[in-house]
Amino acid sequence: MTYRLGVVPPKKRRNIRADRMRKAAHGLQFGESWMGSPLVEERLFCNLPHPVRTGFDAISSPATHPKGAILFVEGQKPLGVFVICSGRVKLSASSADGKPLVIRRAEPGEAVGLPATISGKSYELTAEALEPLRSNFIPRDVFLQFLREHGEAALRVAEILSEVYKATLRQVRYLGLSASTAEKLARFLLELPLARSQNNGHLHAAFPLTHKEIAEMIGSSRETVTRMFARFKREHLVKVDGSALMITNRVGLEDLLVG
């Protein structure tokens, strides 16, 4: 049997998935709950009544994961939701040749695996810990029953799913509406959450991503992203100082956008 050039054979793809699923259980340690952390309170519970927050805590199982741990794998049957209490999670999909495409990063306070848990269909993404992680896991059947009993929580979950939908649309724009890597990177930078500096009026953003992570998010290579950043700096469009990004010429970045 022959395979088209660059396409991972189905058997090898299954082996990769099985290996990732084995990694998911590696290093898992349980401890006391982290549902009451400030970031979880702010992003997930978002002013929900105290009994609802207490109920979430009661049905969750806290755990720790090492860097690189796989929480769940694309194509796996949904087991439940992981609420991130500290650390970051990379959510990615695999192309036909096995290359990962990062859809987004989940930050503390977010619930990952939510769409599949609600729909009952297989996880559409792979979730990997980018750093040592603390999470609370809620099994699917328990989570669904909790939503049936608490309308406020169900409404909050609907709002979260809407946010996930918007994040997915942004990813589609990077890949489908951008004609070049320069345009993809410009779109990515312009959509970062930014704050205006009181000193010079420039837009600033915390920027913990590596060039490799950005490349995976916009469908490019690390080398190309590095070249584009060098170009943007030469043209005085941006400044990067460690993990801090400054957009010095927003109009110049917007001029790179075709549509």
C-alpha positions as CSV (number, residue, x, y, z in Angstrom):
1,M,0.0,0.0,0.0
2,T,1.3,3.5,-0.8
3,Y,0.6,6.8,0.8
4,R,0.5,10.3,-0.6
5,L,3.8,12.2,0.1
6,G,3.7,14.0,3.4
7,V,0.7,12.1,4.8
8,V,1.1,10.1,8.0
9,P,-0.2,6.5,7.5
10,P,-3.4,5.8,9.5
11,K,-1.6,3.1,11.6
12,K,1.2,5.5,12.5
13,R,-1.3,8.2,13.3
14,R,-3.1,5.8,15.7
15,N,0.3,4.9,17.4
16,I,1.0,8.6,17.9
17,R,-2.5,9.1,19.5
18,A,-2.0,6.1,21.7
19,D,1.4,7.4,22.9
20,R,-0.2,10.8,23.7
21,M,-3.0,9.1,25.7
22,R,-0.4,7.2,27.7
23,K,1.3,10.5,28.5
24,A,-2.0,11.9,29.7
25,A,-1.8,9.7,32.8
26,H,1.9,10.4,33.5
27,G,2.6,12.3,36.6
28,L,-1.0,13.0,37.6
29,Q,-1.2,13.8,41.3
30,F,-4.2,14.7,43.3
31,G,-4.4,17.3,46.1
32,E,-6.6,19.9,47.6
33,S,-9.0,21.9,45.4
34,W,-7.9,25.1,43.6
35,M,-11.4,26.2,42.5
36,G,-11.3,29.1,44.9
37,S,-8.3,30.8,43.3
38,P,-8.8,34.4,42.2
39,L,-8.4,33.7,38.5
40,V,-10.8,30.8,38.5
41,E,-13.3,32.9,40.4
42,E,-13.0,35.8,37.9
43,R,-13.0,33.9,34.6
44,L,-15.1,30.8,35.2
45,F,-17.6,31.6,38.0
46,C,-17.9,35.3,37.0
47,N,-20.3,36.4,39.8
48,L,-22.2,33.1,40.0
49,P,-24.0,32.6,43.3
50,H,-22.0,31.2,46.1
51,P,-23.9,27.9,46.3
52,V,-23.1,27.3,42.6
53,R,-19.4,27.9,43.2
54,T,-19.5,25.6,46.1
55,G,-21.2,23.0,44.0
56,F,-18.5,23.2,41.3
57,D,-15.9,22.6,44.0
58,A,-17.7,19.6,45.4
59,I,-17.9,17.7,42.0
60,S,-14.3,18.4,40.9
61,S,-11.1,16.4,41.4
62,P,-7.9,18.5,41.7
63,A,-4.7,17.3,40.1
64,T,-1.2,18.4,39.1
65,H,0.4,17.7,35.7
66,P,4.0,18.1,34.6
67,K,5.1,20.2,31.7
68,G,4.3,18.3,28.4
69,A,1.5,16.3,30.0
70,I,-1.4,15.5,27.6
71,L,-4.8,16.2,29.2
72,F,-6.7,14.7,26.3
73,V,-6.1,13.8,22.6
74,E,-7.8,14.7,19.4
75,G,-10.3,11.9,18.5
76,Q,-10.6,10.7,22.1
77,K,-14.0,10.1,23.7
78,P,-14.8,13.0,26.0
79,L,-14.3,12.1,29.7
80,G,-15.0,15.6,31.1
81,V,-13.8,19.1,31.6
82,F,-10.4,20.4,33.0
83,V,-10.6,23.7,34.8
84,I,-7.1,25.3,34.6
85,C,-6.1,26.8,38.0
86,S,-2.5,27.7,37.2
87,G,-0.3,27.2,34.2
88,R,-1.1,27.3,30.4
89,V,-2.5,24.7,28.1
90,K,-1.8,24.5,24.3
91,L,-4.9,23.4,22.3
92,S,-3.9,22.1,18.9
93,A,-5.2,20.1,15.9
94,S,-3.1,17.8,13.6
95,S,-2.8,18.3,9.9
96,A,-2.7,15.3,7.4
97,D,1.1,15.2,7.7
98,G,1.0,15.2,11.5
99,K,2.1,18.9,11.9
100,P,0.4,20.6,14.8
101,L,-1.7,23.7,14.3
102,V,-2.2,25.6,17.6
103,I,-5.8,26.9,17.8
104,R,-5.2,28.8,21.0
105,R,-3.7,28.7,24.5
106,A,-5.9,28.3,27.5
107,E,-5.0,30.4,30.5
108,P,-5.8,30.0,34.2
109,G,-9.5,30.2,34.9
110,E,-10.5,28.6,31.6
111,A,-12.3,25.2,31.2
112,V,-10.8,23.1,28.4
113,G,-12.6,20.2,26.8
114,L,-15.9,21.9,27.2
115,P,-17.3,21.7,23.6
116,A,-16.8,17.9,23.4
117,T,-18.0,17.4,26.9
118,I,-21.3,19.2,26.1
119,S,-21.8,17.6,22.7
120,G,-20.7,14.1,23.6
121,K,-18.6,13.9,20.4
122,S,-14.9,13.2,20.4
123,Y,-12.4,15.8,21.5
124,E,-11.5,17.9,18.3
125,L,-8.2,19.1,19.8
126,T,-5.3,17.9,21.8
127,A,-4.6,19.6,25.1
128,E,-0.9,19.8,26.3
129,A,0.5,21.5,29.4
130,L,3.0,24.2,28.4
131,E,4.3,24.3,31.9
132,P,3.6,22.6,35.3
133,L,-0.1,22.7,35.6
134,R,-2.8,22.6,38.3
135,S,-6.3,21.8,37.3
136,N,-9.7,20.5,38.5
137,F,-11.3,17.7,36.6
138,I,-15.1,17.3,36.4
139,P,-16.4,14.0,34.8
140,R,-18.8,14.5,31.9
141,D,-21.9,12.8,33.4
142,V,-21.5,14.7,36.7
143,F,-20.9,18.0,34.9
144,L,-24.0,17.6,32.7
145,Q,-26.2,16.8,35.7
146,F,-24.8,19.8,37.5
147,L,-25.8,22.1,34.6
148,R,-29.3,20.6,34.5
149,E,-29.7,21.5,38.1
150,H,-28.1,25.0,38.0
151,G,-29.4,27.3,35.3
152,E,-26.9,30.1,36.2
153,A,-24.0,27.7,35.6
154,A,-25.5,26.5,32.3
155,L,-25.8,30.1,31.1
156,R,-22.2,30.8,32.0
157,V,-21.1,27.7,30.0
158,A,-23.0,29.0,27.0
159,E,-21.1,32.3,27.3
160,I,-17.8,30.4,27.5
161,L,-18.7,28.4,24.4
162,S,-19.4,31.7,22.6
163,E,-15.9,32.9,23.5
164,V,-14.4,29.6,22.1
165,Y,-16.4,30.1,18.9
166,K,-15.0,33.6,18.5
167,A,-11.4,32.4,19.1
168,T,-11.9,29.8,16.4
169,L,-13.1,32.4,14.0
170,R,-10.0,34.4,14.6
171,Q,-7.9,31.4,13.8
172,V,-9.8,31.0,10.5
173,R,-9.0,34.6,9.6
174,Y,-5.3,34.0,10.1
175,L,-5.3,31.0,7.8
176,G,-8.0,31.7,5.3
177,L,-8.1,35.5,4.9
178,S,-4.4,36.3,5.0
179,A,-2.4,36.0,1.8
180,S,1.1,36.1,3.4
181,T,2.9,35.4,6.6
182,A,3.4,39.1,7.1
183,E,-0.4,39.7,7.0
184,K,-1.0,36.7,9.3
185,L,1.5,38.0,11.8
186,A,0.0,41.5,11.6
187,R,-3.5,40.2,12.2
188,F,-2.2,38.2,15.2
189,L,-0.5,41.2,16.8
190,L,-3.4,43.6,16.2
191,E,-5.8,41.2,17.9
192,L,-3.7,40.9,21.1
193,P,-5.2,42.5,24.2
194,L,-3.4,45.8,24.4
195,A,-3.1,48.7,26.8
196,R,-2.1,52.2,25.8
197,S,1.0,53.6,27.6
198,Q,0.6,56.9,29.4
199,N,4.2,57.9,28.5
200,N,4.2,57.7,24.7
201,G,0.7,56.5,23.7
202,H,2.1,53.3,22.2
203,L,0.1,50.1,22.6
204,H,1.7,47.5,24.9
205,A,1.0,43.8,25.6
206,A,2.4,41.1,27.7
207,F,3.9,38.7,25.2
208,P,5.0,35.3,26.7
209,L,4.7,33.4,23.4
210,T,7.8,32.0,21.6
211,H,8.3,32.4,17.9
212,K,7.6,28.7,17.5
213,E,4.2,29.0,19.4
214,I,3.2,31.9,17.2
215,A,4.2,30.0,14.0
216,E,2.0,27.1,15.1
217,M,-0.9,29.5,15.7
218,I,-0.7,31.3,12.3
219,G,0.2,28.2,10.2
220,S,3.8,29.2,9.5
221,S,7.4,28.2,10.5
222,R,9.5,29.5,13.3
223,E,12.1,30.7,11.0
224,T,9.6,32.7,8.9
225,V,8.1,34.3,12.0
226,T,11.5,35.3,13.2
227,R,12.3,36.9,9.9
228,M,9.0,38.7,9.9
229,F,9.6,40.1,13.4
230,A,13.0,41.3,12.3
231,R,11.3,43.1,9.4
232,F,8.6,44.6,11.6
233,K,11.4,46.0,13.9
234,R,13.4,47.4,11.0
235,E,10.3,49.1,9.7
236,H,9.5,50.5,13.2
237,L,6.2,48.8,13.4
238,V,6.9,47.0,16.7
239,K,9.4,46.8,19.6
240,V,9.9,43.6,21.6
241,D,11.6,43.7,25.0
242,G,11.7,40.2,26.5
243,S,8.1,39.3,27.1
244,A,6.8,42.8,26.5
245,L,5.5,43.9,23.0
246,M,5.0,47.5,21.9
247,I,3.1,48.4,18.7
248,T,4.8,51.6,17.7
249,N,2.9,52.0,14.3
250,R,-0.5,50.4,14.3
251,V,-1.5,52.1,11.0
252,G,1.6,50.5,9.4
253,L,0.5,47.0,10.6
254,E,-3.1,47.7,9.4
255,D,-1.7,48.6,6.0
256,L,-0.4,45.0,5.7
257,L,-4.0,43.6,5.8
258,V,-5.5,42.8,2.5
259,G,-9.1,42.2,3.4
